[in-house]
C-alpha cells in the first residue's frame, strides 16, 4: 500500500457522521469569521456578539463551542496538533521517529495545499498576527501549544512502546519543536517562507536537514581513555 493510500484510508476511517460534520462546519465558521474580524479590527475591539452575528449563530452557540475569544482564535493550534498526530500515526514503523514526524508534517501540508483542510493556511497567518499583536492571545497560546504537544506525545509513545512522558518522547518533541521554530521564524531572512504553505514546509524541511547536518553526527568525542575519565 502506498503512503498516500494509507493516509486516505486513515482519514476515511476517521470520517465523522453527518451530525458531527454539521457541528464541525458550525465550529469552523465561527473560527473563520473570528480570525477575520480580529485580524482586521483588532482582538480587543472584536466582541463575541460580532463574531456570532457574522457566523450567523447566537452568542450562546459560540459559547457552547468555545470558552472565550482566545480559545476561538487559537483553535487552529489544537486542530493542527490533532491532524499531525493522525499523520504521524499513519507513518510506517521506523527507528527514525524524527523523520517520521517530518514525513507526516509534509503529508499534512500537502493536504492543506490540495484541499485547504484541516487548517486553512490563512488561519495560520491570521492567528500568528494575533499572537504577535495581543498579549492575551500570546499568553493563552502557551496552553494551546501544550495540548498540541500532548497529541504528538501520545502517538510517539504508541510507536515507541514507551510512556508519553518518557525522556525519549520529550527529547524528540523538544527537538522537533526547535526545528519547527527555526524553520517558521525564517521571515528574518526570507519573507516568502511565511507567505504560503509550501514556503513554510520547505523552510521546515530545510531546517530539518540542517539539523541533521550539524547535530546528528557526533562532532565531539566522549571520554574514551582512563585519563579522560579521571579528569587528568
Buried (B, 14 or more C-beta within 10 A) or exposed (E): EEEEEBBBEBBEEEEEEEEEEEBEEBBBBBBBBBBBBBBEEEBEEBEBEBBBBBBEBEBEBBEEBBEEBBBBBBBBBBBBBBBBBBBBBBBEEEEEBBEBBBBBBBBBBBBBEEEEEBBBBBBBBBBBBBBEBBEBBBEBBEEBBEEBBBBBBBBBBEBBEEEBEBEEBBEBBEBBBEBBEBBBEBBEEEEEBBEBBBBBBBBBBBBBEEBBEEEEEEEEEEEEEEEEEEEE
